[in-house]
Structures are given as C-alpha cells and as structure tokens.
Amino acid sequence: MQNLGLNPELLSLREASELTPYSADYLNLLARKGKIRATKIGRDWLITKADLFEYLKYQQNESQQRVSVISKYLNLLM
C-alpha cells in the first residue's frame, strides 16, 4: 500500500511490520483491540512511526520487568 500522501509519518501495518518483529496480521489484531494506537481509514489501519516505536519501547520495558520478577523467583528457589 502506498502512503496516500496523508502524512509522511503514517505507515501501513505491512510497512510497520517490516520495522518490527511483528507480522502485519498481529499488528492488525493489536490495532483492532486498541492495544496499539492506529487509525483506520477505509479498510486499512495506519500507524505513525512515533506510535509504533512507543509501543515497541513499552513492550521492551514490560519484558524487562517480567525478567526481573522471574529472576527474583528463581533466586528464591536456589
């Protein structure tokens, strides 16, 4: 899909998937569930690079917190 000239920062979910470890289908699911900030225009979901990278940073922080919690439990078991 082309950018439609709407906003140079707007990406289709297919374009966004090329910048992330996530598939376009998974990003579509996140958008439909409201877990990632995206805008639906017609049949297509669009996302800004800023919103995409904000979600990636959020996920990275969540992952680090989970690892920290798991590490604490593992230390208790040893």
Distance bins in CASP14 RR format, pairs under 12 A and 6 or more apart:
PFRMAT RR
TARGET T0000
AUTHOR 0000-0000-0000
RMODE 2
METHOD distances of the structure
MODEL  1
1 10 0 0 0 0 0 1 0 0 0 0 0
1 11 0 0 0 0 1 0 0 0 0 0 0
1 12 1 0 1 0 0 0 0 0 0 0 0
1 13 0 0 0 0 1 0 0 0 0 0 0
1 14 1 0 0 1 0 0 0 0 0 0 0
1 15 1 0 0 1 0 0 0 0 0 0 0
1 16 0 0 0 0 0 1 0 0 0 0 0
1 17 0 0 0 0 0 1 0 0 0 0 0
1 24 0 0 0 0 0 1 0 0 0 0 0
1 41 0 0 0 0 0 1 0 0 0 0 0
1 42 0 0 0 0 0 1 0 0 0 0 0
1 43 0 0 0 0 0 1 0 0 0 0 0
1 44 1 0 0 1 0 0 0 0 0 0 0
1 45 0 0 0 0 0 1 0 0 0 0 0
1 46 0 0 0 0 1 0 0 0 0 0 0
2 8 0 0 0 0 0 1 0 0 0 0 0
2 10 0 0 0 0 0 1 0 0 0 0 0
2 11 0 0 0 0 0 1 0 0 0 0 0
2 12 0 0 0 0 1 0 0 0 0 0 0
2 14 0 0 0 0 0 1 0 0 0 0 0
2 15 0 0 0 0 1 0 0 0 0 0 0
2 44 0 0 0 0 0 1 0 0 0 0 0
2 46 0 0 0 0 0 1 0 0 0 0 0
3 9 0 0 0 0 1 0 0 0 0 0 0
3 10 1 0 0 1 0 0 0 0 0 0 0
3 11 1 0 0 1 0 0 0 0 0 0 0
3 12 1 0 0 1 0 0 0 0 0 0 0
3 14 0 0 0 0 0 1 0 0 0 0 0
3 15 0 0 0 0 1 0 0 0 0 0 0
3 16 0 0 0 0 0 1 0 0 0 0 0
3 41 0 0 0 0 0 1 0 0 0 0 0
3 44 0 0 0 0 0 1 0 0 0 0 0
3 46 0 0 0 0 1 0 0 0 0 0 0
3 47 0 0 0 0 0 1 0 0 0 0 0
3 48 0 0 0 0 0 1 0 0 0 0 0
3 49 0 0 0 0 0 1 0 0 0 0 0
4 10 1 0 0 1 0 0 0 0 0 0 0
4 11 0 0 0 0 0 1 0 0 0 0 0
4 12 0 0 0 0 1 0 0 0 0 0 0
4 15 0 0 0 0 0 1 0 0 0 0 0
4 39 0 0 0 0 0 1 0 0 0 0 0
4 41 1 0 0 1 0 0 0 0 0 0 0
4 42 0 0 0 0 0 1 0 0 0 0 0
4 44 0 0 0 0 1 0 0 0 0 0 0
4 46 0 0 0 0 1 0 0 0 0 0 0
5 41 0 0 0 0 0 1 0 0 0 0 0
5 46 0 0 0 0 0 1 0 0 0 0 0
6 12 0 0 0 0 0 1 0 0 0 0 0
6 39 0 0 0 0 1 0 0 0 0 0 0
6 41 1 0 0 1 0 0 0 0 0 0 0
6 42 0 0 0 0 0 1 0 0 0 0 0
6 44 0 0 0 0 0 1 0 0 0 0 0
6 46 1 0 0 1 0 0 0 0 0 0 0
6 48 0 0 0 0 0 1 0 0 0 0 0
7 39 0 0 0 0 1 0 0 0 0 0 0
7 41 0 0 0 0 0 1 0 0 0 0 0
7 46 0 0 0 0 1 0 0 0 0 0 0
7 47 0 0 0 0 0 1 0 0 0 0 0
7 48 1 0 0 1 0 0 0 0 0 0 0
7 49 0 0 0 0 0 1 0 0 0 0 0
7 50 0 0 0 0 0 1 0 0 0 0 0
7 51 0 0 0 0 0 1 0 0 0 0 0
8 46 0 0 0 0 0 1 0 0 0 0 0
8 48 0 0 0 0 1 0 0 0 0 0 0
8 49 0 0 0 0 1 0 0 0 0 0 0
8 50 0 0 0 0 0 1 0 0 0 0 0
9 15 0 0 0 0 0 1 0 0 0 0 0
9 16 0 0 0 0 0 1 0 0 0 0 0
9 39 0 0 0 0 0 1 0 0 0 0 0
9 46 0 0 0 0 1 0 0 0 0 0 0
9 47 0 0 0 0 1 0 0 0 0 0 0
9 48 1 0 1 0 0 0 0 0 0 0 0
9 49 1 0 1 0 0 0 0 0 0 0 0
9 50 1 0 0 1 0 0 0 0 0 0 0
9 51 0 0 0 0 1 0 0 0 0 0 0
9 52 0 0 0 0 1 0 0 0 0 0 0
9 53 0 0 0 0 0 1 0 0 0 0 0
10 16 0 0 0 0 1 0 0 0 0 0 0
10 37 0 0 0 0 0 1 0 0 0 0 0
10 38 0 0 0 0 1 0 0 0 0 0 0
10 39 1 0 0 1 0 0 0 0 0 0 0
10 40 0 0 0 0 0 1 0 0 0 0 0
10 41 0 0 0 0 1 0 0 0 0 0 0
10 44 0 0 0 0 1 0 0 0 0 0 0
10 45 0 0 0 0 0 1 0 0 0 0 0
10 46 1 0 1 0 0 0 0 0 0 0 0
10 47 1 0 0 1 0 0 0 0 0 0 0
10 48 1 0 1 0 0 0 0 0 0 0 0
10 49 0 0 0 0 1 0 0 0 0 0 0
10 50 0 0 0 0 0 1 0 0 0 0 0
10 51 0 0 0 0 1 0 0 0 0 0 0
10 52 0 0 0 0 0 1 0 0 0 0 0
11 17 0 0 0 0 1 0 0 0 0 0 0
11 18 0 0 0 0 1 0 0 0 0 0 0
11 19 1 0 0 1 0 0 0 0 0 0 0
11 20 0 0 0 0 0 1 0 0 0 0 0
11 24 0 0 0 0 0 1 0 0 0 0 0
11 27 0 0 0 0 1 0 0 0 0 0 0
11 31 0 0 0 0 0 1 0 0 0 0 0
11 36 0 0 0 0 0 1 0 0 0 0 0
11 38 0 0 0 0 1 0 0 0 0 0 0
11 39 0 0 0 0 0 1 0 0 0 0 0
11 44 0 0 0 0 0 1 0 0 0 0 0
11 45 0 0 0 0 1 0 0 0 0 0 0
11 46 1 0 0 1 0 0 0 0 0 0 0
11 47 1 0 1 0 0 0 0 0 0 0 0
11 48 1 0 0 1 0 0 0 0 0 0 0
11 49 1 0 0 1 0 0 0 0 0 0 0
11 50 0 0 0 0 0 1 0 0 0 0 0
11 51 0 0 0 0 1 0 0 0 0 0 0
11 52 1 0 0 1 0 0 0 0 0 0 0
11 53 0 0 0 0 0 1 0 0 0 0 0
12 18 0 0 0 0 1 0 0 0 0 0 0
12 19 0 0 0 0 0 1 0 0 0 0 0
12 24 1 0 0 1 0 0 0 0 0 0 0
12 27 0 0 0 0 1 0 0 0 0 0 0
12 28 0 0 0 0 0 1 0 0 0 0 0
12 31 0 0 0 0 0 1 0 0 0 0 0
12 38 0 0 0 0 0 1 0 0 0 0 0
12 39 0 0 0 0 0 1 0 0 0 0 0
12 40 0 0 0 0 0 1 0 0 0 0 0
12 41 0 0 0 0 0 1 0 0 0 0 0
12 43 0 0 0 0 0 1 0 0 0 0 0
12 44 1 0 0 1 0 0 0 0 0 0 0
12 45 1 0 0 1 0 0 0 0 0 0 0
12 46 1 0 0 1 0 0 0 0 0 0 0
12 47 0 0 0 0 1 0 0 0 0 0 0
12 48 0 0 0 0 0 1 0 0 0 0 0
12 52 0 0 0 0 0 1 0 0 0 0 0
13 19 0 0 0 0 0 1 0 0 0 0 0
13 20 0 0 0 0 1 0 0 0 0 0 0
13 22 0 0 0 0 1 0 0 0 0 0 0
13 23 0 0 0 0 1 0 0 0 0 0 0
13 24 1 0 1 0 0 0 0 0 0 0 0
13 25 0 0 0 0 1 0 0 0 0 0 0
13 26 0 0 0 0 1 0 0 0 0 0 0
13 27 1 0 1 0 0 0 0 0 0 0 0
13 28 1 0 1 0 0 0 0 0 0 0 0
13 29 0 0 0 0 1 0 0 0 0 0 0
13 30 0 0 0 0 1 0 0 0 0 0 0
13 31 1 0 0 1 0 0 0 0 0 0 0
13 32 0 0 0 0 0 1 0 0 0 0 0
13 36 0 0 0 0 1 0 0 0 0 0 0
13 38 1 0 0 1 0 0 0 0 0 0 0
13 39 0 0 0 0 0 1 0 0 0 0 0
13 40 0 0 0 0 0 1 0 0 0 0 0
13 41 0 0 0 0 0 1 0 0 0 0 0
13 43 0 0 0 0 0 1 0 0 0 0 0
13 44 1 0 0 1 0 0 0 0 0 0 0
13 45 1 0 1 0 0 0 0 0 0 0 0
13 46 1 0 0 1 0 0 0 0 0 0 0
13 47 1 0 0 1 0 0 0 0 0 0 0
13 51 0 0 0 0 0 1 0 0 0 0 0
13 52 0 0 0 0 1 0 0 0 0 0 0
14 20 0 0 0 0 0 1 0 0 0 0 0
14 22 0 0 0 0 0 1 0 0 0 0 0
14 23 0 0 0 0 1 0 0 0 0 0 0
14 24 1 0 1 0 0 0 0 0 0 0 0
14 25 0 0 0 0 1 0 0 0 0 0 0
14 26 0 0 0 0 0 1 0 0 0 0 0
14 27 0 0 0 0 1 0 0 0 0 0 0
14 28 0 0 0 0 1 0 0 0 0 0 0
14 44 0 0 0 0 1 0 0 0 0 0 0
14 45 0 0 0 0 1 0 0 0 0 0 0
14 46 0 0 0 0 0 1 0 0 0 0 0
14 47 0 0 0 0 0 1 0 0 0 0 0
15 24 0 0 0 0 1 0 0 0 0 0 0
15 27 0 0 0 0 0 1 0 0 0 0 0
15 44 0 0 0 0 0 1 0 0 0 0 0
15 45 0 0 0 0 0 1 0 0 0 0 0
15 46 0 0 0 0 1 0 0 0 0 0 0
15 47 0 0 0 0 1 0 0 0 0 0 0
15 48 0 0 0 0 0 1 0 0 0 0 0
15 49 0 0 0 0 1 0 0 0 0 0 0
15 52 0 0 0 0 1 0 0 0 0 0 0
16 22 1 0 0 1 0 0 0 0 0 0 0
16 23 0 0 0 0 0 1 0 0 0 0 0
16 24 1 0 0 1 0 0 0 0 0 0 0
16 25 0 0 0 0 0 1 0 0 0 0 0
16 26 0 0 0 0 0 1 0 0 0 0 0
16 27 1 0 1 0 0 0 0 0 0 0 0
16 28 0 0 0 0 1 0 0 0 0 0 0
16 30 0 0 0 0 0 1 0 0 0 0 0
16 31 0 0 0 0 1 0 0 0 0 0 0
16 36 0 0 0 0 1 0 0 0 0 0 0
16 37 0 0 0 0 0 1 0 0 0 0 0
16 38 0 0 0 0 1 0 0 0 0 0 0
16 44 0 0 0 0 0 1 0 0 0 0 0
16 45 0 0 0 0 1 0 0 0 0 0 0
16 46 0 0 0 0 1 0 0 0 0 0 0
16 47 1 0 1 0 0 0 0 0 0 0 0
16 48 0 0 0 0 1 0 0 0 0 0 0
16 49 0 0 0 0 1 0 0 0 0 0 0
16 50 0 0 0 0 0 1 0 0 0 0 0
16 51 0 0 0 0 1 0 0 0 0 0 0
16 52 1 0 1 0 0 0 0 0 0 0 0
16 53 0 0 0 0 1 0 0 0 0 0 0
16 55 0 0 0 0 1 0 0 0 0 0 0
16 56 0 0 0 0 0 1 0 0 0 0 0
17 23 1 0 1 0 0 0 0 0 0 0 0
17 24 1 0 1 0 0 0 0 0 0 0 0
17 25 0 0 0 0 1 0 0 0 0 0 0
17 26 1 0 0 1 0 0 0 0 0 0 0
17 27 1 0 1 0 0 0 0 0 0 0 0
17 28 0 0 0 0 1 0 0 0 0 0 0
17 29 0 0 0 0 0 1 0 0 0 0 0
17 30 0 0 0 0 0 1 0 0 0 0 0
17 31 0 0 0 0 0 1 0 0 0 0 0
17 36 0 0 0 0 0 1 0 0 0 0 0
17 45 0 0 0 0 0 1 0 0 0 0 0
17 47 0 0 0 0 0 1 0 0 0 0 0
17 52 0 0 0 0 1 0 0 0 0 0 0
18 24 0 0 0 0 1 0 0 0 0 0 0
18 27 0 0 0 0 0 1 0 0 0 0 0
18 49 0 0 0 0 0 1 0 0 0 0 0
18 52 0 0 0 0 0 1 0 0 0 0 0
19 27 0 0 0 0 0 1 0 0 0 0 0
19 47 0 0 0 0 0 1 0 0 0 0 0
19 48 0 0 0 0 0 1 0 0 0 0 0
19 49 1 0 0 1 0 0 0 0 0 0 0
19 51 0 0 0 0 0 1 0 0 0 0 0
19 52 1 0 0 1 0 0 0 0 0 0 0
19 53 0 0 0 0 1 0 0 0 0 0 0
19 55 0 0 0 0 0 1 0 0 0 0 0
19 56 0 0 0 0 1 0 0 0 0 0 0
20 26 0 0 0 0 1 0 0 0 0 0 0
20 27 1 0 0 1 0 0 0 0 0 0 0
20 30 0 0 0 0 0 1 0 0 0 0 0
20 36 0 0 0 0 0 1 0 0 0 0 0
20 47 0 0 0 0 0 1 0 0 0 0 0
20 49 0 0 0 0 0 1 0 0 0 0 0
20 51 0 0 0 0 0 1 0 0 0 0 0
20 52 1 0 0 1 0 0 0 0 0 0 0
20 53 0 0 0 0 1 0 0 0 0 0 0
20 55 0 0 0 0 1 0 0 0 0 0 0
20 56 1 0 0 1 0 0 0 0 0 0 0
20 57 0 0 0 0 0 1 0 0 0 0 0
20 59 0 0 0 0 1 0 0 0 0 0 0
20 60 0 0 0 0 0 1 0 0 0 0 0
21 27 0 0 0 0 0 1 0 0 0 0 0
21 52 0 0 0 0 0 1 0 0 0 0 0
21 55 0 0 0 0 0 1 0 0 0 0 0
21 56 0 0 0 0 1 0 0 0 0 0 0
21 59 0 0 0 0 1 0 0 0 0 0 0
21 60 0 0 0 0 0 1 0 0 0 0 0
21 63 0 0 0 0 0 1 0 0 0 0 0
22 28 0 0 0 0 1 0 0 0 0 0 0
22 29 0 0 0 0 1 0 0 0 0 0 0
22 30 1 0 0 1 0 0 0 0 0 0 0
22 31 0 0 0 0 0 1 0 0 0 0 0
22 35 0 0 0 0 0 1 0 0 0 0 0
22 36 0 0 0 0 1 0 0 0 0 0 0
22 47 0 0 0 0 0 1 0 0 0 0 0
22 52 0 0 0 0 1 0 0 0 0 0 0
22 55 0 0 0 0 1 0 0 0 0 0 0
22 56 0 0 0 0 1 0 0 0 0 0 0
22 59 0 0 0 0 1 0 0 0 0 0 0
23 29 0 0 0 0 1 0 0 0 0 0 0
23 30 0 0 0 0 0 1 0 0 0 0 0
24 30 0 0 0 0 0 1 0 0 0 0 0
24 31 0 0 0 0 0 1 0 0 0 0 0
24 38 0 0 0 0 0 1 0 0 0 0 0
24 44 0 0 0 0 0 1 0 0 0 0 0
24 45 0 0 0 0 1 0 0 0 0 0 0
24 46 0 0 0 0 0 1 0 0 0 0 0
24 47 0 0 0 0 0 1 0 0 0 0 0
25 31 0 0 0 0 0 1 0 0 0 0 0
25 32 0 0 0 0 0 1 0 0 0 0 0
25 45 0 0 0 0 0 1 0 0 0 0 0
26 32 0 0 0 0 0 1 0 0 0 0 0
26 33 0 0 0 0 0 1 0 0 0 0 0
26 35 0 0 0 0 0 1 0 0 0 0 0
26 36 0 0 0 0 1 0 0 0 0 0 0
26 45 0 0 0 0 0 1 0 0 0 0 0
26 55 0 0 0 0 0 1 0 0 0 0 0
26 59 0 0 0 0 0 1 0 0 0 0 0
27 33 0 0 0 0 0 1 0 0 0 0 0
27 34 0 0 0 0 0 1 0 0 0 0 0
27 35 0 0 0 0 1 0 0 0 0 0 0
27 36 1 0 0 1 0 0 0 0 0 0 0
27 37 0 0 0 0 0 1 0 0 0 0 0
27 38 1 0 0 1 0 0 0 0 0 0 0
27 44 0 0 0 0 0 1 0 0 0 0 0
27 45 1 0 0 1 0 0 0 0 0 0 0
27 46 0 0 0 0 0 1 0 0 0 0 0
27 47 1 0 0 1 0 0 0 0 0 0 0
27 51 0 0 0 0 0 1 0 0 0 0 0
27 52 0 0 0 0 1 0 0 0 0 0 0
27 55 0 0 0 0 1 0 0 0 0 0 0
27 56 0 0 0 0 0 1 0 0 0 0 0
28 34 0 0 0 0 0 1 0 0 0 0 0
28 35 0 0 0 0 0 1 0 0 0 0 0
28 36 0 0 0 0 1 0 0 0 0 0 0
28 38 0 0 0 0 1 0 0 0 0 0 0
28 40 0 0 0 0 1 0 0 0 0 0 0
28 43 0 0 0 0 0 1 0 0 0 0 0
28 44 0 0 0 0 1 0 0 0 0 0 0
28 45 1 0 1 0 0 0 0 0 0 0 0
28 46 0 0 0 0 0 1 0 0 0 0 0
28 47 0 0 0 0 0 1 0 0 0 0 0
29 35 0 0 0 0 1 0 0 0 0 0 0
29 36 0 0 0 0 1 0 0 0 0 0 0
29 38 0 0 0 0 0 1 0 0 0 0 0
29 45 0 0 0 0 0 1 0 0 0 0 0
30 36 1 0 1 0 0 0 0 0 0 0 0
30 37 0 0 0 0 1 0 0 0 0 0 0
30 38 1 0 0 1 0 0 0 0 0 0 0
30 45 0 0 0 0 1 0 0 0 0 0 0
30 47 0 0 0 0 1 0 0 0 0 0 0
30 51 0 0 0 0 0 1 0 0 0 0 0
30 52 0 0 0 0 0 1 0 0 0 0 0
30 55 1 0 0 1 0 0 0 0 0 0 0
30 56 0 0 0 0 0 1 0 0 0 0 0
30 58 0 0 0 0 0 1 0 0 0 0 0
30 59 0 0 0 0 0 1 0 0 0 0 0
31 37 0 0 0 0 1 0 0 0 0 0 0
31 38 1 1 0 0 0 0 0 0 0 0 0
31 39 0 0 0 0 1 0 0 0 0 0 0
31 40 1 0 0 1 0 0 0 0 0 0 0
31 41 0 0 0 0 0 1 0 0 0 0 0
31 44 0 0 0 0 0 1 0 0 0 0 0
31 45 1 0 1 0 0 0 0 0 0 0 0
31 46 0 0 0 0 1 0 0 0 0 0 0
31 47 1 0 0 1 0 0 0 0 0 0 0
31 51 0 0 0 0 0 1 0 0 0 0 0
31 52 0 0 0 0 0 1 0 0 0 0 0
31 55 0 0 0 0 0 1 0 0 0 0 0
32 38 0 0 0 0 1 0 0 0 0 0 0
32 40 0 0 0 0 1 0 0 0 0 0 0
32 45 1 0 0 1 0 0 0 0 0 0 0
33 45 0 0 0 0 0 1 0 0 0 0 0
34 40 0 0 0 0 0 1 0 0 0 0 0
34 45 0 0 0 0 0 1 0 0 0 0 0
34 47 0 0 0 0 0 1 0 0 0 0 0
34 51 0 0 0 0 0 1 0 0 0 0 0
34 55 0 0 0 0 0 1 0 0 0 0 0
35 47 0 0 0 0 0 1 0 0 0 0 0
35 51 0 0 0 0 0 1 0 0 0 0 0
35 55 1 0 0 1 0 0 0 0 0 0 0
35 58 0 0 0 0 1 0 0 0 0 0 0
35 59 0 0 0 0 0 1 0 0 0 0 0
35 62 0 0 0 0 0 1 0 0 0 0 0
36 45 0 0 0 0 1 0 0 0 0 0 0
36 46 0 0 0 0 0 1 0 0 0 0 0
36 47 1 0 0 1 0 0 0 0 0 0 0
36 48 0 0 0 0 0 1 0 0 0 0 0
36 51 1 0 0 1 0 0 0 0 0 0 0
36 52 1 0 0 1 0 0 0 0 0 0 0
36 53 0 0 0 0 0 1 0 0 0 0 0
36 54 0 0 0 0 1 0 0 0 0 0 0
36 55 1 0 1 0 0 0 0 0 0 0 0
36 56 0 0 0 0 1 0 0 0 0 0 0
36 58 0 0 0 0 1 0 0 0 0 0 0
36 59 0 0 0 0 1 0 0 0 0 0 0
37 45 0 0 0 0 0 1 0 0 0 0 0
37 46 0 0 0 0 0 1 0 0 0 0 0
37 47 1 0 0 1 0 0 0 0 0 0 0
37 48 1 0 0 1 0 0 0 0 0 0 0
37 49 0 0 0 0 0 1 0 0 0 0 0
37 50 0 0 0 0 1 0 0 0 0 0 0
37 51 1 0 1 0 0 0 0 0 0 0 0
37 52 0 0 0 0 1 0 0 0 0 0 0
37 53 0 0 0 0 0 1 0 0 0 0 0
37 54 1 0 0 1 0 0 0 0 0 0 0
37 55 1 0 0 1 0 0 0 0 0 0 0
37 58 0 0 0 0 0 1 0 0 0 0 0
38 44 0 0 0 0 1 0 0 0 0 0 0
38 45 1 0 1 0 0 0 0 0 0 0 0
38 46 1 0 0 1 0 0 0 0 0 0 0
38 47 1 0 1 0 0 0 0 0 0 0 0
38 48 0 0 0 0 1 0 0 0 0 0 0
38 49 0 0 0 0 0 1 0 0 0 0 0
38 50 0 0 0 0 0 1 0 0 0 0 0
38 51 1 0 0 1 0 0 0 0 0 0 0
38 52 0 0 0 0 1 0 0 0 0 0 0
38 54 0 0 0 0 0 1 0 0 0 0 0
38 55 0 0 0 0 1 0 0 0 0 0 0
39 45 1 0 0 1 0 0 0 0 0 0 0
39 46 1 0 1 0 0 0 0 0 0 0 0
39 47 1 0 0 1 0 0 0 0 0 0 0
39 48 0 0 0 0 1 0 0 0 0 0 0
39 51 0 0 0 0 1 0 0 0 0 0 0
40 46 1 0 0 1 0 0 0 0 0 0 0
40 47 0 0 0 0 0 1 0 0 0 0 0
41 47 0 0 0 0 0 1 0 0 0 0 0
45 51 0 0 0 0 0 1 0 0 0 0 0
45 52 0 0 0 0 0 1 0 0 0 0 0
46 52 0 0 0 0 0 1 0 0 0 0 0
47 53 0 0 0 0 1 0 0 0 0 0 0
47 54 0 0 0 0 0 1 0 0 0 0 0
47 55 0 0 0 0 1 0 0 0 0 0 0
47 56 0 0 0 0 0 1 0 0 0 0 0
48 54 0 0 0 0 1 0 0 0 0 0 0
48 55 0 0 0 0 0 1 0 0 0 0 0
49 55 0 0 0 0 0 1 0 0 0 0 0
49 56 0 0 0 0 0 1 0 0 0 0 0
50 56 0 0 0 0 0 1 0 0 0 0 0
50 57 0 0 0 0 0 1 0 0 0 0 0
51 57 0 0 0 0 0 1 0 0 0 0 0
51 58 0 0 0 0 0 1 0 0 0 0 0
52 58 0 0 0 0 0 1 0 0 0 0 0
52 59 0 0 0 0 0 1 0 0 0 0 0
53 59 0 0 0 0 0 1 0 0 0 0 0
53 60 0 0 0 0 0 1 0 0 0 0 0
54 60 0 0 0 0 0 1 0 0 0 0 0
54 61 0 0 0 0 0 1 0 0 0 0 0
55 61 0 0 0 0 0 1 0 0 0 0 0
55 62 0 0 0 0 0 1 0 0 0 0 0
56 62 0 0 0 0 0 1 0 0 0 0 0
56 63 0 0 0 0 0 1 0 0 0 0 0
57 63 0 0 0 0 0 1 0 0 0 0 0
57 64 0 0 0 0 0 1 0 0 0 0 0
58 64 0 0 0 0 0 1 0 0 0 0 0
58 65 0 0 0 0 0 1 0 0 0 0 0
59 65 0 0 0 0 0 1 0 0 0 0 0
59 66 0 0 0 0 0 1 0 0 0 0 0
60 66 0 0 0 0 0 1 0 0 0 0 0
60 67 0 0 0 0 0 1 0 0 0 0 0
61 67 0 0 0 0 0 1 0 0 0 0 0
61 68 0 0 0 0 0 1 0 0 0 0 0
62 68 0 0 0 0 0 1 0 0 0 0 0
62 69 0 0 0 0 0 1 0 0 0 0 0
63 69 0 0 0 0 0 1 0 0 0 0 0
63 70 0 0 0 0 0 1 0 0 0 0 0
64 70 0 0 0 0 0 1 0 0 0 0 0
64 71 0 0 0 0 0 1 0 0 0 0 0
65 71 0 0 0 0 0 1 0 0 0 0 0
65 72 0 0 0 0 0 1 0 0 0 0 0
66 72 0 0 0 0 0 1 0 0 0 0 0
66 73 0 0 0 0 0 1 0 0 0 0 0
67 73 0 0 0 0 0 1 0 0 0 0 0
67 74 0 0 0 0 0 1 0 0 0 0 0
68 74 0 0 0 0 0 1 0 0 0 0 0
68 75 0 0 0 0 0 1 0 0 0 0 0
69 75 0 0 0 0 0 1 0 0 0 0 0
69 76 0 0 0 0 0 1 0 0 0 0 0
70 76 0 0 0 0 0 1 0 0 0 0 0
70 77 0 0 0 0 0 1 0 0 0 0 0
71 77 0 0 0 0 0 1 0 0 0 0 0
71 78 0 0 0 0 0 1 0 0 0 0 0
72 78 0 0 0 0 0 1 0 0 0 0 0
END
